[in-house]
Each structure stands twice: as C-alpha cells, then as structure tokens.
Amino acid sequence: MTLQYLLPKRCLTQLAGRLADYPAGWLTKLIITLFVRYYKVDMQEAMRPELSAYPTFNAFFVRPLRDDARPLDTDPNALVMPADGVISQLGPIDGERIFQAKGHHYTLEALLAGNERLTEIFRDGAFVTTYLAPRDYHRVHMPCNGILREMIYVPGDLYSVNPLTAAAIPNLFARNERVICVFDTDFGPLAQILVGATIVGSIETVWAGAVTPPREGIIKRWRYPDAESEGAVVLLKGQEMGRFKLGSTVINLFAKDRVVLDERWHTLAATRFGQRLATVNIADGGVPQG
C-alpha cells in the first residue's frame, strides 16, 4: 500500500500505454504468450484465437470474443452484466453513501464530481461495482437499451483498483480518474462509470473514441440529444459501449426502487457479460417490458 502512494503512477501509466501500443514483432508475441500462460487466458473464446493475429499488446488486450461466447439474457425485464470480472461490492445506496469495503464508504456527490442533479437522481438507489482483472475480457457492454444523455470526464489519481487496494485506500473510486456515462432507459436513469487505474493506458467509448488520454486535469462534460434528434447515441442491450486498455473497474448506479438486483450476486462472485444482473422492480411500480 505504501508503494501505491509513492510510485509515479501517472508516468508509469503513460509509459505502459505507449509500450502496449507499439508493434514490436516477435517481442510483442512473446509478451502476449507469457501473459496468456501466466493469467490462464482462454483464447478459444476470442474471435481470433491465434496470438499472431495481434500486432500490439493493446490489440490483444481489447480482443473481441466469438459471437456465441457470452449468451445474452434476452428477457425484456432483465438487465445484464456489463462486463466479465468479479463483484467488488453491490447493494443499496444509503442516502448518498456507497459501500467500498469494510470500514470504507464514499459518497455519490464525490463519485459524481459534485454534480447535485445526478446525486439526487441516484440517492437511495442501488449500485454494483465490478472489478476487471488482467485475465478478463475488457470490453464493456450495455446492461439494457439506453439513450446516452451525458458523459463526464473526471480527472483524478491512478491508484490500483484491485480488492486489496479497495480495502485499504479511502474514497478510492471517487479519487481515481473516471468517465461517467448517464443513460435514459426503460428501467429509469442508469449511470455506467468507467474507472481508471495504474497502467490503464486508455479509457474509450464507442461514440467518442479515446476519452483519456489526454489527461488535462480538468472536468469535461458532453451532453447528447434525445433519441429522435440528430447526433443521438442509442445503444441496445448487449452492445459494446466502451473498453479499457488494461484492467480496471465498472460502477453501475440505478435510481431508487427501479430495479431488483439478482440474488445470485455477492461480493467476489465471478461475472460474465450477458448474465442477468437485475430485473425491473414491478412490486414498486415498475412496468414490465414484455
């Protein structure tokens, strides 16, 4: 943990990003081979299983999967897991407080960069924090159909976001760099937040490309029009919405009483994109989508 505070995280991240984008021929293939063996990556799930298909480490890291590798829960009343990974934490939001780890909470206001409007939208709602380890598939998908209304880039630190760090560093996810994506959905407002970390060279979205870098140290905000308007960004359930170039964390926020998280999920549960995450909360006035 001391190293987390002392290491030049920004410089390391910039260097790692440049190296991972460099086509180094046989050396790149060797690094990918060693990575696959060490982390036991299942390349049979990849659209291109042969390691020679990836000219750079980043090309390998954001490799697409076969179309049949992650069956999608097609129930119209269900939201699906947005990513492969492990549940870091999940549950109700206590007013503005979100549980990070034993002994640590952080606030909606801090996570959402002081945005009072968004803080009120998700107050007393629900959250799911999913950690993507290095071995995982690193594209992030939509839990349900959504219309993008806002994207906010928040500069910050680049601490590691693994479970050990989450248990030790206060306000971790509200301190780190992040990209907040807010959608209108049939299940109410949805925030999908892509959190940066040490050696995460880039956070990208399908509509904007690389949001970071550059890292200019200022909050940036983009607003998007209604579905019927020119320039609207409409994504369907299961479609890719973003990706990490090296592992990190996704946080989902849901408004109060709009969804019920599936009972199978608990801390440290392994997730796969496409599995059922939650369903519409019909008991509290939600409308079935079928």
WOCORWO-V123902 format. One record per run of one state. SS is the DSSP state (~ for helix, > for strand, _ for the rest). FROM is the first residue (numbers start at 1). LEN is the number of residues. If there is no record, write none. Layout:
ss:SS from:FROM len:LEN
ss:SS from:FROM len:LEN
//
This chain:
ss:_ from:1 len:1
ss:~ from:2 len:5
ss:_ from:7 len:2
ss:~ from:9 len:12
ss:_ from:21 len:5
ss:~ from:26 len:14
ss:_ from:40 len:3
ss:~ from:43 len:3
ss:> from:46 len:1
ss:_ from:47 len:4
ss:~ from:51 len:3
ss:_ from:54 len:3
ss:~ from:57 len:5
ss:_ from:62 len:3
ss:> from:65 len:1
ss:_ from:66 len:12
ss:> from:78 len:3
ss:_ from:81 len:4
ss:> from:85 len:8
ss:_ from:93 len:1
ss:> from:94 len:1
ss:_ from:95 len:2
ss:> from:97 len:5
ss:_ from:102 len:2
ss:> from:104 len:4
ss:~ from:108 len:4
ss:_ from:112 len:4
ss:~ from:116 len:7
ss:_ from:123 len:3
ss:> from:126 len:6
ss:_ from:132 len:7
ss:> from:139 len:3
ss:_ from:142 len:4
ss:> from:146 len:9
ss:_ from:155 len:2
ss:> from:157 len:1
ss:_ from:158 len:5
ss:~ from:163 len:4
ss:_ from:167 len:5
ss:~ from:172 len:4
ss:> from:176 len:1
ss:_ from:177 len:1
ss:> from:178 len:7
ss:_ from:185 len:5
ss:> from:190 len:6
ss:_ from:196 len:6
ss:> from:202 len:4
ss:_ from:206 len:3
ss:> from:209 len:4
ss:_ from:213 len:7
ss:> from:220 len:4
ss:_ from:224 len:10
ss:> from:234 len:2
ss:_ from:236 len:4
ss:> from:240 len:6
ss:_ from:246 len:3
ss:> from:249 len:6
ss:_ from:255 len:4
ss:> from:259 len:3
ss:_ from:262 len:8
ss:> from:270 len:2
ss:_ from:272 len:4
ss:> from:276 len:5
ss:_ from:281 len:1
ss:~ from:282 len:3
ss:_ from:285 len:6
//
